[in-house]
């Protein structure tokens, strides 16, 4: 049985753990083994011993919290979660302080007791206290996080591109050089990070610590699975300036008829202009002895999608990417740029952060101001659905068609949907 929620001084309805359990901040050094053990129980995996020397601890000090079971003679760690300090880019290019929720795990011996709810609501309160106006995560189970006000904010697709598939011609691509090399954080990390940071796309989270940047290029033996070591393809101008990259592996195999049918698995890619994208994918889709290129997470409007032109035979599928949770509604809505003039009164519901709830008048051209109001509302929306339209991934009109947004005053939905849209699809290239 869970305890009744109490209103945190920061305006979050925090649910305490049940009797006999205690929330406490964890020490990333002293408690590391216990954190790892709960994570392995929660996600049912056992690390490969061969990875031990290469493993990188990416969690940041002071941001990990656990739930201790104190009902016996010795306290035991029953659940854990942590977070990263991110800066999330929003439409218009501004970056908002965001708490990246990660490592959420409950030991299976302590499930269905409200530990996850206690942790997530405490995480939201701690994030607000740090001045983080958004929380972001990747959901292992999609059914869990909507109840806490998270909504899907980015999507991605993955493609399987046959070798030699025709790509549209792009002027200038033949003037670029594509350097193929074995991945090395010391030699390639700065160039890849430079390209990654230059991408202009809502939701595109950068790796802002040395540990995250190092982990990105760490070649774990268990990840090879009969494939080669980690490789990089770096697209450069004749002057050596990096304009794109891919991190990938090849696995050699042969068909039953004796033909080469290897696989190129791309873990991450980015390109800063059409010529760089054409040079990169032209190289990856024409490697000797390979039959298929499997892409990493691509934005729905990634250049490769339109270089191909025809997605038949690529097994294209759409997946949910980053979920976000709005913690400070006026700060969040006033920060992004709007694609068209906006003048709408929103009736927002929020069961966990009541400070967000109520009527808000959003108005402006490009930038907008937001104020509380007693005026009649034009649209009614829950905070989780507002999160899903915030970066421009989903349309207010599309959600209204599913009954998730209500147009209370006819004539306001279309204009608001246009304003919340964005010409570049939100995306992120890596999971955390």
JOSUL-V763135 format. One record per run of one state. SS is the DSSP state (h for helix, s for strand, l for the rest). FROM is the first residue (numbers start at 0). LEN is the number of residues. If there is no record, write none. Layout:
BEGIN
ss=(SS | SS)
from=(FROM | FROM)
len=(LEN | LEN)
END
This chain:
BEGIN
ss=(l | s | l | s | l | s | l | h | l | h | l | s | l | s | l | s | l | h | l | h | l | s | l | h | l | s | l | s | l | s | l | h | l | s | l | h | l | h | l | h | l | s | l | s | l | s | l | s | l | s | l | h | l | s | l | s | l | h | l | s | l | s | l | h | l | s | l | h | l | s | l | s | l | s | h | l | h | l | s | l | h | l)
from=(0 | 4 | 7 | 12 | 15 | 20 | 25 | 31 | 43 | 48 | 51 | 64 | 69 | 75 | 89 | 94 | 106 | 107 | 110 | 114 | 129 | 133 | 137 | 141 | 148 | 149 | 152 | 154 | 158 | 159 | 162 | 172 | 175 | 176 | 182 | 184 | 198 | 209 | 216 | 220 | 223 | 230 | 236 | 241 | 251 | 253 | 254 | 259 | 260 | 261 | 271 | 273 | 284 | 289 | 294 | 297 | 298 | 302 | 308 | 316 | 320 | 322 | 326 | 328 | 335 | 341 | 349 | 353 | 356 | 357 | 364 | 367 | 372 | 378 | 382 | 390 | 395 | 401 | 404 | 407 | 412 | 420)
len=(4 | 3 | 5 | 3 | 5 | 5 | 6 | 12 | 5 | 3 | 13 | 5 | 6 | 14 | 5 | 12 | 1 | 3 | 4 | 15 | 4 | 4 | 4 | 7 | 1 | 3 | 2 | 4 | 1 | 3 | 10 | 3 | 1 | 6 | 2 | 14 | 11 | 7 | 4 | 3 | 7 | 6 | 5 | 10 | 2 | 1 | 5 | 1 | 1 | 10 | 2 | 11 | 5 | 5 | 3 | 1 | 4 | 6 | 8 | 4 | 2 | 4 | 2 | 7 | 6 | 8 | 4 | 3 | 1 | 7 | 3 | 5 | 6 | 4 | 8 | 5 | 6 | 3 | 3 | 5 | 8 | 12)
END
